[in-house]
Amino acid sequence: MTVGTTLVTTSSCTGNVIVNEGITAIAADAFYNNSSVTSVSLPNSVISIGPTAFQYTANMTRFCIVTGK
């Protein structure tokens, strides 16, 4: 779920999560304790990641920041 250009929660997300271009921030606890997410791809529009945003994501094995098209 987003609020404006901030991703605030991913509690219903599973598997590979691709964050849309235009999102500029990942809120604190956005992925917190979500063991269903296995990978996350962020666009280069993201300029801020909150503390504990990815804490306890036990099954995440890949994290990627997409730098171009």
N, C-alpha and C positions, 0 to 999 in steps of 0.2 A: 504494500500500500504506500502511496506517495502523498505528501502534502506539499503542494507547490512543486519545487524541484528537489525535494528531499525524500529519499527512500526511508521510511520510518519503521516498517515491519515486514518480515518475510515469513511469518509463522505458517502460512499455507503453501510455501514454496518447497518443491522437492527436486532432486536431481541437479541438473545443470541450470544455473540461474544466469541469464543475460540481462544486465541492467541497461535500460534504454538510454540512448544518447540524449543529452539535455538534462539528465539528473546531475546535480552539482554536489550533493552531499549524501552521505550514508550516516544516518542517525546513530547515536549511541544505542547499543543493544539491538540494532536492526536484524541481525542474524543470530543473536544470542540464543544459545542452547538449541539451535535448529540442527539436529543430527540427520535430517533428511536431505540436506543440501550436500552435494558432492563436489561441485565446482562453481566458481563465480567469475564472470567476466564483466569488468567495469569499463565504461567508455572513458576517454580522456577528458570528458567534461567534468568528471568528479574531481573536486578540489579539496574536499574535506571528508574525513572518516572519523566518526565519533569513537570515544573510548569504549572498549568492550563490544564494538560492533560485530566482531567475529569470534567472541569468546565462547568456548564450549561447542564449537562446530566440529565435533569429533570425526565425522566422516568426510570432511572436505579435504580433498587431495590435490586440488588445482585452484590457483588464484591467478587471474590474468587481467592486465590493464591493456585495453586495445588502444594503440597509439595512432592509428590511421585507418583510412578506408581501403 
